[in-house]
Amino acid sequence: MPKMKSNRAARKRFKLSGTGKAIRRSSNLRHGMVADNRNSKRKKGSNLVVAQADQARVRKMLGK
């Protein structure tokens, strides 16, 4: 039986936490952040847990 292939685009965008939840980066960090205040920019710098509705789909793309 051949090996399972993970979705390569998903491998670059998501990772699994120690408890098995999918983690992603925040969006809106490319340009136009002059208008954002300091607090919102700092919060966007951290990782977020993927929404519960999308967890199964992301795990399947990662081959888990």
KAKA-V50653 format. One record per residue. N is the residue number from 1. RES is the residue in three letters. SS is DSSP state (a for helix, b for strand, c for the rest). OMEGA is omega in whole degrees, 0 to 359 (none if undefined). Layout:
n=N res=RES ss=SS omega=OMEGA
n=N res=RES ss=SS omega=OMEGA
This chain:
n=1 res=MET ss=c omega=183
n=2 res=PRO ss=c omega=179
n=3 res=LYS ss=c omega=173
n=4 res=MET ss=c omega=176
n=5 res=LYS ss=c omega=175
n=6 res=SER ss=c omega=176
n=7 res=ASN ss=c omega=187
n=8 res=ARG ss=a omega=177
n=9 res=ALA ss=a omega=179
n=10 res=ALA ss=a omega=179
n=11 res=ARG ss=a omega=182
n=12 res=LYS ss=a omega=187
n=13 res=ARG ss=a omega=185
n=14 res=PHE ss=b omega=168
n=15 res=LYS ss=b omega=181
n=16 res=LEU ss=b omega=177
n=17 res=SER ss=c omega=179
n=18 res=GLY ss=c omega=179
n=19 res=THR ss=c omega=176
n=20 res=GLY ss=c omega=178
n=21 res=LYS ss=c omega=179
n=22 res=ALA ss=b omega=182
n=23 res=ILE ss=b omega=180
n=24 res=ARG ss=b omega=175
n=25 res=ARG ss=b omega=176
n=26 res=SER ss=c omega=179
n=27 res=SER ss=c omega=177
n=28 res=ASN ss=c omega=179
n=29 res=LEU ss=c omega=184
n=30 res=ARG ss=c omega=182
n=31 res=HIS ss=c omega=179
n=32 res=GLY ss=c omega=181
n=33 res=MET ss=c omega=178
n=34 res=VAL ss=c omega=182
n=35 res=ALA ss=c omega=181
n=36 res=ASP ss=c omega=176
n=37 res=ASN ss=c omega=188
n=38 res=ARG ss=a omega=183
n=39 res=ASN ss=a omega=181
n=40 res=SER ss=a omega=177
n=41 res=LYS ss=a omega=180
n=42 res=ARG ss=a omega=179
n=43 res=LYS ss=a omega=178
n=44 res=LYS ss=a omega=181
n=45 res=GLY ss=c omega=183
n=46 res=SER ss=c omega=178
n=47 res=ASN ss=b omega=180
n=48 res=LEU ss=b omega=174
n=49 res=VAL ss=b omega=179
n=50 res=VAL ss=c omega=181
n=51 res=ALA ss=c omega=183
n=52 res=GLN ss=a omega=181
n=53 res=ALA ss=a omega=183
n=54 res=ASP ss=a omega=185
n=55 res=GLN ss=a omega=184
n=56 res=ALA ss=a omega=181
n=57 res=ARG ss=a omega=181
n=58 res=VAL ss=a omega=179
n=59 res=ARG ss=a omega=179
n=60 res=LYS ss=a omega=178
n=61 res=MET ss=a omega=179
n=62 res=LEU ss=c omega=178
n=63 res=GLY ss=c omega=181
n=64 res=LYS ss=c omega=none
